[in-house]
Amino acid sequence: GQRAKVTHSSYDSENGLLAVEFVDQYGQTFRRETIFSPGSITIRDRMSNRRVTGTFISLIHLAPEVVVVAEETPATYSFTINNTFFSIKTGVTVRSAPHVWYPDFGRPVKSEKLILSNPQAEAIDYVITWKPA
């Protein structure tokens, strides 16, 4: 498939904010803001100039060794990698799905991905936190 084209990127080191804007093959414009804080990363995805109907989604592709656990709190998922506990919290719908990663040509590796979706708007926010397990 075609890749989106980055049209602008900036990094504000004082506030730990990385912003990237890009346009997809349909002419839709996206902006991702990533805010780096001690012990967390906040992601803000926005879409404008929508030309294709459907639900707005954001994907989190996980490493093959990650096993996702849905928490009792809605839209909260967690997992552990080595000795670190990770939690993902959001206000949108989240589901996990199988994913295949190709580290080398012709070598599939099974993994999981999280699919965050918002059928009501072109905005998805989530926070990834971590701490020693």
Contact map, one row per residue, 1 for C-alpha under 8 A:
1110000000000000000000000000000000000000000000000000000000000000000000000000000000000000000000000000000000000000000000000000000000000
1111000000000000000000001000000000000000000000000000000000000000000000000000000000000000000000000000000000000000000000000000000000000
1111100000000000000000011000000000000000000000000000000000000000000000000000000000000000000000000000000000000000000000000000000000000
0111110000000000000001111000000000000000000000000000000000000000000000000000000000000000000000000000000000000000000000000000000000000
0011111000000000000001110000000000000000000000000000000000000000000000000000000000000000000000000000000000000000000000000000000000000
0001111110000000000111100000000000000000000000000000000000000000000000000000000000000000000000000000000000000000000000000000000000000
0000111110000000000111100000000000000000000000000000000000000000000000000000000000000000000000000000000000000000000000000000000000000
0000011111000000000111000000000000000000000000000000000000000000000000000000000000000000000000000000000000000000000000000000000000000
0000011111100000011110000000000000000000000000000000000000000000000000000000000000000000000000000000000000000000000000000000000000000
0000000111110000011100000000000000000000000000000000000000000000000000000000000000000000000000000000000000000000000000000000000000000
0000000011111001111000000000000000000000000000000000000000000000000000000000000000000000000000000000000000000000000000000000000000000
0000000001111111110000000000000000000000000000000000000000000000000000000000000000000000000000000000000000000000000000000000000000000
0000000000111111100000000000000000000000000000000000000000000000000000000000000000000000000000000000000000000000000000000000000000000
0000000000011111100000000000000000000000000000000000000000000000000000000000000000000000000000000000000000000000000000000000000000000
0000000000011111100000000000000000100000000000000000000000000000000000000000000000000000000000000000000000000000000000000000000000000
0000000000111111110000000000000001111000000000000000000000000000000000000000000000000000000000000000000000000000000000000000000000000
0000000000111111111000000000000011110000000000000000000000000000000000000000000000000000000000000000000000000000000000000000000000000
0000000011110001111100000000000011100000000000000000000000000000000000000000000000000000000000000000000000000000000000000000000000000
0000000011100000111110000000001111000000000000000000000000000000000000000000000000000000000000000000000000000000000000000000000000000
0000011111000000011111000000001110000000000000000000000000000000000000000000000000000000000000000000000000000000000000000000000000000
0000011110000000001111100000111100000000000000000000000000000000000000000000000000000000000000000000000000000000000000000000000000000
0001111100000000000111110000111000000000000000000000000000000000000000000000000000000000000000000000000000000000000000000000000000000
0001111000000000000011111111110000000000000000000000000000000000000000000000000000000000000000000000000000000000000000000000000000000
0011100000000000000001111111110000000000000000000000000000000000000000000000000000000000000000000000000000000000000000000000000000000
0111000000000000000000111111000000000000000000000000000000000000000000000000000000000000000000000000000000000000000000000000000000000
0000000000000000000000111111000000000000000000000011000000000000000000000000000000000000000000000000000000000000000000000000000000000
0000000000000000000000111111100000000000000000001010000000000000000000000000000000000000000000000000000000000000000000000000000000000
0000000000000000000000111111110000000000000000111110000000000000000000000000000000000000000000000000000000000000000000000000000000000
0000000000000000000011110011111000000000000000111100000000000000000000000000000000000000000000000000000000000000000000000000000000000
0000000000000000000011110001111100000000000011110000000000000000000000000000000000000000000000000000000000000000000000000000000000000
0000000000000000001111000000111110000000000111100000000000000000000000000000000000000000000000000000000000000000000000000000000000000
0000000000000000001110000000011111000000001111000000000000000000000000000000000000000000000000000000000000000000000000000000000000000
0000000000000000111100000000001111100000011110000000000000000000000000000000000000000000000000000000000000000000000000000000000000000
0000000000000001111000000000000111110000111100000000000000000000000000000000000000000000000000000000000000000000000000000000000000000
0000000000000011110000000000000011111000111000000000000000000000000000000000000000000000000000000000000000000000000000000000000000000
0000000000000001100000000000000001111101110000000000000000000000000000000000000000000000000000000000000000000000000000000000000000000
0000000000000001000000000000000000111111100000000000000000000000000000000000000000000000000000000000000000000000000000000000000000000
0000000000000000000000000000000000011111000000000000000000000000000000000000000000000000000000000000000000000000000000000000000000000
0000000000000000000000000000000000001111100000000000000000000000000000000000000000000000000000000000000000000000000000000000000011100
0000000000000000000000000000000000011111110000000000000000000000000000000000000000000000000000000000000000000000000000000000001111000
0000000000000000000000000000000001111011111000000000000000000000000000000000000000000000000000000000000000000000000000000000001110000
0000000000000000000000000000000011110001111100000000000000000000000000000000000000000000000000000000000000000000000000000000111100000
0000000000000000000000000000000111100000111110000000000000000000000000000000000000000000000000000000000000000000000000000000111000000
0000000000000000000000000000001111000000011111000000000000000000000000000000000000000000000000000000000000000000000000000011110000000
0000000000000000000000000000011110000000001111100000000001000000000000000000000000000000000000000000000000000000000000000011100000000
0000000000000000000000000000011100000000000111110000000000000000000000000000000000000000000000000000000000000000000000000111000000000
0000000000000000000000000001111000000000000011111100000000000000000000000000000000000000000000000000000000000000000000000110000000000
0000000000000000000000000001110000000000000001111100000000000000000000000000000000000000000000000000000000000000000000000100000000000
0000000000000000000000000011100000000000000000111110000000000000000000000000000000000000000000000000000000000000000000000000000000000
0000000000000000000000000001100000000000000000111111100000000000000000000000000000000000000000000000000000000000000000000000000000000
0000000000000000000000000111000000000000000000001111100000000000000000000000000000000000000000000000000000000000000000000000000000000
0000000000000000000000000100000000000000000000000111110000000000000000000000000000000000000000000000000000000000000000000000000000000
0000000000000000000000000000000000000000000000000111111000000000000000000000000000000000000000000000000000000000000000000000000000000
0000000000000000000000000000000000000000000000000001111100000000000000000000000000000000000000000000000000000000000000100000000000000
0000000000000000000000000000000000000000000000000000111110000000000000000000000000000000000000000000000000000000000011110000000000000
0000000000000000000000000000000000000000000000000000011111000000000000000000000000000000000000000000000000000000000011101111000000000
0000000000000000000000000000000000000000000000000000001111100000000000000000000000000000000000000000000000000000001111000001000000000
0000000000000000000000000000000000000000000010000000000111110000000000000000000000000000000000000000000000000000001110000001000000000
0000000000000000000000000000000000000000000000000000000011111000000000000000000000000000000000000000000000000000111100000000000000000
0000000000000000000000000000000000000000000000000000000001111100000000000000000000000000000000000000000000000000111000000000000000000
0000000000000000000000000000000000000000000000000000000000111110000000000000000000000000000000000010000000000001110000000000000000000
0000000000000000000000000000000000000000000000000000000000011111010000000000000000000000000000000000000000000011110000000000000000000
0000000000000000000000000000000000000000000000000000000000001111110000000000000000000000000000000000000000000011000000000000000000000
0000000000000000000000000000000000000000000000000000000000000111110000000000000000000000000000000000000000001111000000000000000000000
0000000000000000000000000000000000000000000000000000000000000011111000000000000010000000000000000000000000000010000000000000000000000
0000000000000000000000000000000000000000000000000000000000000111111100000000001110000000000000000000000000000011000000000000000000000
0000000000000000000000000000000000000000000000000000000000000000111110000000001100000000000000000000000000000001000000000000000000000
0000000000000000000000000000000000000000000000000000000000000000011111000000111000000000000000010000000000000001000000000000000000000
0000000000000000000000000000000000000000000000000000000000000000001111100000111000000000000000000000000000000000000000000000000000000
0000000000000000000000000000000000000000000000000000000000000000000111110011110000000000000000000000000000000000000000000000000000000
0000000000000000000000000000000000000000000000000000000000000000000011111111110000000000000000000000000000000000000000000000000000000
0000000000000000000000000000000000000000000000000000000000000000000001111101000000000000000000000000000000000000000000000000000000000
0000000000000000000000000000000000000000000000000000000000000000000000111111000000000000000000000000000000000000000000000000000000000
0000000000000000000000000000000000000000000000000000000000000000000000111111000000000000000000000000000000000000000000000000000000000
0000000000000000000000000000000000000000000000000000000000000000000001101111100000000001111111000000000000000000000000000000000000000
0000000000000000000000000000000000000000000000000000000000000000000001111111110000000011110001000000000000000000000000000000000000000
0000000000000000000000000000000000000000000000000000000000000000000111100011111000000011100000000000000000000000000000000000000000000
0000000000000000000000000000000000000000000000000000000000000000000111100001111100001111000000000000000000000000000000000000000000000
0000000000000000000000000000000000000000000000000000000000000000011110000000111110001110000000000000000000000000000000000000000000000
0000000000000000000000000000000000000000000000000000000000000000011000000000011111111100000000000000000000000000000000000000000000001
0000000000000000000000000000000000000000000000000000000000000000110000000000001111111100000000000000000000000000000000000000000000000
0000000000000000000000000000000000000000000000000000000000000000000000000000000111110000000000000000000000000000000000000000000000000
0000000000000000000000000000000000000000000000000000000000000000000000000000000111111000000000000000000000000000000000000000000000011
0000000000000000000000000000000000000000000000000000000000000000000000000000000111111100000000000000000000000000000000000000000001111
0000000000000000000000000000000000000000000000000000000000000000000000000000011110111110000000000000000000000000000000000000000001111
0000000000000000000000000000000000000000000000000000000000000000000000000000011110011111000000000000000000000000000000000000000111100
0000000000000000000000000000000000000000000000000000000000000000000000000001111000001111100000000000000000000000000000000000000111000
0000000000000000000000000000000000000000000000000000000000000000000000000011110000000111110000000000000000000000000000000000011110000
0000000000000000000000000000000000000000000000000000000000000000000000000011100000000011111000000000000000000000000000000000011100000
0000000000000000000000000000000000000000000000000000000000000000000000000011000000000001111110000000000000000000000000000001111000000
0000000000000000000000000000000000000000000000000000000000000000000000000010000000000000111110000000000000000000000000000001110000000
0000000000000000000000000000000000000000000000000000000000000000000000000010000000000000011111000000000000000000000111000001100000000
0000000000000000000000000000000000000000000000000000000000000000000000000010000000000000011111100000000000000000000111000000000000000
0000000000000000000000000000000000000000000000000000000000000000000000000011000000000000000111110000000000000000011110000000000000000
0000000000000000000000000000000000000000000000000000000000000000000000000000000000000000000011111000000000000000011100000000000000000
0000000000000000000000000000000000000000000000000000000000000000000100000000000000000000000001111100000000000001111000000000000000000
0000000000000000000000000000000000000000000000000000000000000000000000000000000000000000000000111110000000000001111000000000000000000
0000000000000000000000000000000000000000000000000000000000000000000000000000000000000000000000011111000000000111100000000000000000000
0000000000000000000000000000000000000000000000000000000000001000000000000000000000000000000000001111100000000111100000000000000000000
0000000000000000000000000000000000000000000000000000000000000000000000000000000000000000000000000111110000011111000000000000000000000
0000000000000000000000000000000000000000000000000000000000000000000000000000000000000000000000000011111000011110000000000000000000000
0000000000000000000000000000000000000000000000000000000000000000000000000000000000000000000000000001111111111000000000000000000000000
0000000000000000000000000000000000000000000000000000000000000000000000000000000000000000000000000000111110111000000000000000000000000
0000000000000000000000000000000000000000000000000000000000000000000000000000000000000000000000000000011111110000000000000000000000000
0000000000000000000000000000000000000000000000000000000000000000000000000000000000000000000000000000011111100000000000000000000000000
0000000000000000000000000000000000000000000000000000000000000000000000000000000000000000000000000000010111110000000000000000000000000
0000000000000000000000000000000000000000000000000000000000000000000000000000000000000000000000000000011111111000000000000000000000000
0000000000000000000000000000000000000000000000000000000000000000000000000000000000000000000000000001111101111100000000000000000000000
0000000000000000000000000000000000000000000000000000000000000001000000000000000000000000000000000001111000111110000000000000000000000
0000000000000000000000000000000000000000000000000000000000000001000000000000000000000000000000000111100000011111000000000000000000000
0000000000000000000000000000000000000000000000000000000000000111110000000000000000000000000000000111100000001111100000000000000000000
0000000000000000000000000000000000000000000000000000000000001111011100000000000000000000000000011111000000000111110000000000000000000
0000000000000000000000000000000000000000000000000000000000111100000000000000000000000000000000011110000000000011111000000000000000000
0000000000000000000000000000000000000000000000000000000000111100000000000000000000000000000001111000000000000001111100000000000000000
0000000000000000000000000000000000000000000000000000000011110000000000000000000000000000000001111000000000000000111110000000000000000
0000000000000000000000000000000000000000000000000000000011100000000000000000000000000000000111100000000000000000011111000001000000000
0000000000000000000000000000000000000000000000000000001111000000000000000000000000000000000111000000000000000000001111100001000000000
0000000000000000000000000000000000000000000000000000001110000000000000000000000000000000000110000000000000000000000111111111000000000
0000000000000000000000000000000000000000000000000000011100000000000000000000000000000000000000000000000000000000000011111100000000000
0000000000000000000000000000000000000000000000000000001000000000000000000000000000000000000000000000000000000000000001111100000000000
0000000000000000000000000000000000000000000000000000000100000000000000000000000000000000000000000000000000000000000001111110000000000
0000000000000000000000000000000000000000000001110000000100000000000000000000000000000000000000000000000000000000000001111111000000000
0000000000000000000000000000000000000000000111100000000100000000000000000000000000000000000000000000000000000000000001001111100000000
0000000000000000000000000000000000000000000111000000000111000000000000000000000000000000011100000000000000000000000111000111110000000
0000000000000000000000000000000000000000011110000000000000000000000000000000000000000000011100000000000000000000000000000011111000000
0000000000000000000000000000000000000000011100000000000000000000000000000000000000000001111000000000000000000000000000000001111100000
0000000000000000000000000000000000000001111000000000000000000000000000000000000000000001110000000000000000000000000000000000111110000
0000000000000000000000000000000000000001110000000000000000000000000000000000000000000111100000000000000000000000000000000000011111000
0000000000000000000000000000000000000011100000000000000000000000000000000000000000000111000000000000000000000000000000000000001111100
0000000000000000000000000000000000000011000000000000000000000000000000000000000000011110000000000000000000000000000000000000000111110
0000000000000000000000000000000000000010000000000000000000000000000000000000000000011100000000000000000000000000000000000000000011111
0000000000000000000000000000000000000000000000000000000000000000000000000000000000111000000000000000000000000000000000000000000001111
0000000000000000000000000000000000000000000000000000000000000000000000000000000100111000000000000000000000000000000000000000000000111
